[in-house]
């Protein structure tokens, strides 16, 4: 395991501080918004494509230092994104980096402009890399076994702050001589559907083929069961993969682990999931954290199979990862295999999730900044 601190990138030659007049992050802007900004500043629309490529494909840290930009773009940047401009870049400061002994997992502690800290993880697999990004500073859902839930909630992230995590991962991979990200999971700190607008805006930027270009089929967002958000995903026919954290197949069992189930009951959640599958035609991935003696028996598997009957579903079985705030233990390998066997006999596909980055607290449910939250 290795740890290092990295100097912040706040001074990147592009305005990043607060000003007396309203500011706008370049990373918050969709392509059309950037076009509008460019045209309003007196440039041709074609210049927006050049800036977009630099921001999102090149993951540029210092736009003002680029010598390949045409003079009109350079002038526009100095006027609108220089020290006196109202545009700035979301470039979080890396305050720590941890490398797992598994050799494939890296966790970054990132500090945002207001001092809030979030965690972002890169996971390597044969032939591909996946980033796990945060959507909030902290989380309001309060899942008892989740380190982020144990922290409490500070604030939502802006779309640019979500995009900036992906760009940071791209730079880190590029600097290490690797190809870029192939997959993206919104399973870091926070509940994505609790921050719906910013998350959807970020995903549109991330999936834009002119920039980062991670296709919707390679993007998965995970929800603890925010029913209005699931219904809205279906209504808007959003093309991303959906994962639903279940963990219990009865109201009582789930409520003991996932307090938000008292707000949206298991009955309401499953009705929303069935409606989602019917309307979109897409499979749902159900997350099940295996906790020894709590939800890992054959009986629990049978109840889960009944709950999912008739739904196009795939179950991800996740042995519990340790956190300081929860004393439960991970199920044994034999129990996990038996649980999976019960699901298979019911015709429900499942995967026992590979444990990654546990030694640096980068595994599922382990993300926590280690600092007191700054409530805003």
C-alpha positions in Angstrom: 0.0 0.0 0.0 1.3 3.4 -0.9 0.2 6.9 0.0 1.3 10.3 -1.3 0.0 13.9 -1.2 -0.2 15.8 -4.4 0.0 19.6 -4.7 -3.4 21.1 -5.6 -4.2 22.3 -9.0 -6.2 25.4 -8.1 -3.7 27.7 -9.8 -4.0 26.4 -13.3 -3.9 29.6 -15.2 -7.7 29.8 -15.3 -9.8 31.5 -12.8 -10.8 29.3 -9.9 -11.6 31.6 -7.0 -14.7 33.3 -5.8 -15.6 36.8 -7.2 -18.1 39.5 -6.5 -20.2 38.6 -9.5 -21.7 35.2 -10.4 -19.3 32.6 -11.5 -19.8 29.6 -13.8 -17.7 26.5 -14.1 -16.7 25.5 -17.6 -17.1 21.9 -16.5 -20.8 22.5 -15.6 -21.5 23.5 -19.2 -23.1 21.2 -21.7 -21.8 21.6 -25.3 -24.7 23.8 -26.3 -24.1 26.0 -23.3 -20.4 26.3 -24.1 -21.3 27.3 -27.7 -23.6 30.0 -26.3 -20.8 31.4 -24.1 -18.4 31.4 -27.0 -20.8 33.1 -29.4 -21.8 35.7 -26.7 -18.1 36.5 -26.4 -17.8 37.2 -30.1 -16.3 34.0 -31.3 -17.6 31.5 -34.0 -19.4 28.4 -32.9 -16.7 26.3 -34.3 -14.4 27.5 -31.5 -16.6 25.7 -29.0 -15.6 22.3 -30.4 -11.9 23.2 -29.9 -12.5 24.2 -26.3 -14.7 21.2 -25.6 -12.0 18.9 -26.9 -9.4 20.5 -24.7 -11.6 20.4 -21.6 -13.0 16.9 -21.9 -10.9 14.8 -24.3 -7.5 16.2 -23.4 -8.5 16.8 -19.7 -6.5 20.0 -19.9 -5.4 21.5 -16.6 -4.2 24.8 -18.0 -6.2 26.2 -20.9 -4.4 29.6 -20.8 -1.1 27.9 -21.4 -2.2 26.2 -24.6 -0.1 27.5 -27.5 -2.1 25.6 -30.2 -5.2 27.7 -29.7 -6.0 30.4 -32.3 -5.5 34.0 -31.2 -9.3 34.6 -30.9 -9.7 31.6 -28.5 -6.7 32.8 -26.5 -8.1 36.3 -26.2 -11.5 34.9 -25.2 -10.0 32.7 -22.5 -8.0 35.6 -21.0 -11.0 37.9 -21.0 -13.6 35.4 -19.7 -11.6 32.8 -17.8 -8.7 34.8 -16.6 -8.2 36.3 -13.2 -11.0 38.8 -13.8 -13.3 36.6 -15.7 -16.5 34.9 -14.5 -15.6 31.4 -15.8 -13.5 28.9 -13.9 -12.4 25.3 -14.1 -13.4 22.5 -11.7 -10.0 21.0 -10.8 -10.1 19.4 -7.4 -6.9 19.3 -5.3 -5.5 15.9 -4.6 -4.8 15.8 -0.9 -4.0 12.1 -0.7 -3.7 9.1 -2.9 -3.7 5.4 -1.8 -2.6 2.4 -3.8 -4.0 -1.0 -2.8 -1.8 -4.0 -2.4 -3.9 -5.7 -5.1 -2.0 -3.6 -7.6 -5.2 -2.5 -9.5 -7.0 -0.1 -7.2 -6.2 3.6 -6.5 -8.2 5.9 -4.2 -8.0 9.6 -4.3 -9.0 12.1 -1.6 -10.1 15.2 -3.5 -10.7 18.6 -2.0 -13.2 20.9 -3.7 -13.0 24.7 -4.0 -15.1 25.2 -0.8 -13.0 22.8 1.2 -15.4 19.8 1.0 -13.6 16.5 0.5 -14.8 13.5 -1.6 -13.3 10.2 -2.6 -12.8 8.8 -6.1 -11.5 5.3 -7.0 -9.9 3.8 -10.1 -10.2 0.0 -10.5 -8.2 -1.9 -13.0 -9.4 -5.1 -14.6 -8.0 -7.1 -17.5 -8.2 -4.9 -20.5 -10.1 -2.1 -18.9 -10.4 0.5 -16.2 -13.4 1.6 -14.2 -13.9 4.8 -12.2 -16.1 5.0 -9.2 -17.2 8.6 -8.5 -19.0 10.5 -5.8 -22.2 12.6 -6.4 -22.5 14.2 -3.0 -20.3 15.2 -0.1 -21.5 12.7 2.4 -24.9 11.0 2.1 -28.3 11.5 3.7 -29.5 7.9 3.2 -27.9 6.5 6.4 -27.3 2.9 5.4 -25.9 1.4 8.6 -23.1 -0.6 7.1 -21.9 2.2 4.7 -19.0 4.5 5.8 -20.4 7.4 3.8 -23.9 7.0 5.3 -22.2 7.1 8.8 -20.7 10.5 7.9 -23.9 12.4 7.4 -24.7 14.8 4.5 -23.0 18.1 3.7 -24.1 19.1 0.2 -24.8 18.0 -3.4 -22.0 18.1 -5.9 -22.5 20.3 -9.0 -22.3 18.5 -12.4 -18.9 20.0 -13.0 -17.6 18.5 -9.8 -18.8 15.1 -10.9 -17.3 15.5 -14.3 -14.0 16.7 -12.8 -13.6 13.4 -11.0 -13.8 11.5 -14.3 -11.2 13.9 -15.8 -8.9 13.4 -12.9 -9.0 9.7 -13.4 -8.3 10.1 -17.1 -5.3 12.2 -16.3 -4.0 9.7 -13.7 -4.3 6.8 -16.1 -2.7 8.8 -18.9 0.2 9.8 -16.7 0.7 6.1 -15.8 0.8 5.1 -19.5 -2.6 3.5 -19.6 -5.5 3.9 -21.9 -8.5 5.9 -20.6 -11.5 4.8 -18.7 -13.9 2.2 -20.2 -16.6 2.1 -17.5 -18.0 4.5 -15.0 -20.0 3.7 -11.9 -21.8 6.2 -9.7 -21.3 4.2 -6.5 -19.0 6.5 -4.6 -20.1 8.9 -1.8 -23.7 10.0 -2.0 -27.0 9.0 -3.5 -27.2 9.8 -7.2 -30.9 10.1 -7.4 -31.0 12.5 -4.5 -29.0 14.8 -6.7 -30.8 14.0 -9.9 -30.4 17.2 -12.0 -26.7 17.5 -11.5 -26.1 13.8 -12.1 -28.0 13.7 -15.3 -26.3 16.9 -16.6 -22.9 15.4 -15.7 -23.7 12.1 -17.5 -24.7 13.9 -20.6 -21.3 15.7 -20.6 -19.4 12.5 -19.8 -21.1 10.5 -22.6 -20.7 13.2 -25.2 -18.8 11.6 -28.1 -16.9 14.8 -28.8 -15.3 14.7 -25.3 -14.9 12.0 -22.6 -17.0 9.6 -24.6 -17.9 7.0 -22.1 -21.0 5.4 -23.7 -24.3 5.2 -21.7 -24.1 1.4 -21.9 -20.9 1.6 -19.9 -22.3 3.9 -17.2 -24.1 2.5 -14.1 -25.7 4.6 -11.4 -26.6 3.0 -8.1 -29.6 4.0 -5.9 -30.6 2.9 -2.4 -34.2 3.0 -3.6 -35.2 6.7 -4.2 -38.5 5.8 -5.8 -39.3 9.2 -7.5 -35.9 9.1 -9.1 -36.4 5.6 -10.5 -39.8 6.6 -11.9 -38.2 9.7 -13.5 -35.4 7.6 -15.0 -38.1 5.4 -16.6 -40.2 8.3 -17.8 -37.3 10.1 -19.3 -35.9 6.8 -20.7 -32.4 7.6 -19.6 -30.0 5.2 -21.3 -27.8 4.3 -18.3 -27.6 1.1 -16.3 -29.5 1.1 -13.0 -28.4 -0.7 -9.9 -30.7 -0.8 -6.9 -29.3 -1.5 -3.4 -31.7 -4.0 -1.8 -30.0 -5.9 1.1 -33.3 -7.2 2.5 -36.3 -9.0 1.1 -38.8 -8.1 3.7 -39.8 -4.7 5.1 -38.4 -5.4 8.5 -35.1 -6.8 7.4 -34.4 -4.0 4.9 -35.4 -1.3 7.3 -32.8 -2.5 9.8 -30.1 -2.0 7.2 -31.5 0.8 5.0 -33.4 3.5 7.0 -34.7 5.2 3.8 -36.9 2.2 3.3 -39.2 3.8 5.9 -39.7 6.6 3.5 -40.2 4.4 0.4 -41.3 1.0 1.4 -40.1 -2.2 -0.2 -43.5 -2.6 -1.9 -43.2 0.8 -3.4 -39.7 0.2 -4.5 -40.4 -3.1 -6.2 -43.4 -1.6 -8.0 -41.2 1.2 -9.3 -38.6 -1.4 -10.4 -41.2 -3.4 -12.3 -42.5 -0.3 -13.9 -38.9 0.7 -14.9 -38.2 -2.6 -16.6 -41.6 -2.6 -18.4 -41.2 1.0 -19.7 -37.5 0.9 -20.6 -36.9 -2.8 -21.5 -33.7 -2.7 -19.5 -32.4 -5.1 -16.8 -31.9 -3.9 -13.3 -28.9 -4.9 -11.2 -29.8 -5.5 -7.6 -27.1 -5.1 -5.0 -27.1 -7.4 -2.0 -24.5 -6.9 0.7 -23.9 -10.3 2.3 -23.8 -9.9 6.1 -23.1 -13.0 8.2 -26.2 -14.1 10.2 -28.2 -11.1 9.0 -29.2 -11.7 5.3 -27.0 -14.5 4.0 -28.9 -17.8 4.5 -30.6 -20.0 2.0 -33.9 -18.7 3.4 -32.9 -15.2 2.7 -32.0 -16.2 -0.9 -35.4 -17.9 -1.3 -37.2 -14.7 -0.2 -35.1 -12.6 -2.6 -35.9 -15.0 -5.4 -39.6 -14.6 -4.8 -39.3 -10.8 -4.5 -37.6 -10.6 -7.9 -39.9 -13.1 -9.7 -40.8 -11.8 -13.1 -38.3 -9.0 -13.2 -35.4 -8.9 -15.6 -32.8 -8.8 -12.9 -29.2 -9.6 -12.1 -28.1 -9.8 -8.5 -24.6 -8.6 -7.4 -23.7 -10.3 -4.2 -21.2 -8.2 -2.2 -19.5 -9.7 0.9 -19.6 -6.9 3.5 -16.6 -4.7 3.6 -15.5 -3.6 7.1 -16.2 -0.1 8.4 -15.6 1.4 11.9 -19.3 2.2 12.4 -20.7 -1.2 11.8 -19.8 -4.4 13.7 -21.3 -7.0 11.3 -19.0 -9.5 9.5 -18.8 -10.6 5.9 -20.5 -13.9 5.0 -18.2 -16.9 4.4 -17.4 -18.0 0.9 -19.4 -21.2 1.3 -22.5 -19.3 2.3 -22.1 -16.9 -0.6 -21.9 -19.9 -3.0 -24.9 -21.5 -1.5 -26.9 -18.2 -1.7 -25.9 -18.0 -5.4 -27.0 -21.6 -5.9 -30.5 -20.8 -4.6 -30.8 -17.9 -6.9 -29.7 -19.9 -9.9 -32.2 -22.6 -9.1 -34.9 -19.9 -9.3 -33.5 -18.7 -12.7 -32.0 -15.5 -11.4 -28.4 -14.8 -12.6 -26.0 -13.5 -10.0 -22.3 -12.6 -9.5 -20.3 -12.6 -6.3 -18.5 -9.3 -6.5 -14.8 -9.4 -6.5 -13.4 -7.6 -3.4 -11.1 -4.8 -4.4 -9.1 -2.1 -2.5 -10.2 -3.3 1.0 -6.8 -2.5 2.5 -7.2 1.2 1.5 -10.9 1.4 2.3 -11.7 1.8 -1.4 -14.3 -1.1 -1.4 -18.0 -0.9 -1.8 -19.4 1.0 1.3 -16.0 2.0 2.6 -15.7 5.5 1.1 -15.3 8.1 3.9 -13.1 11.2 3.8 -11.8 10.7 7.3 -12.4 14.4 8.1 -15.3 16.2 9.7 -17.9 17.3 7.1 -18.2 21.0 6.5 -21.9 21.6 6.5 -23.0 24.2 4.0 
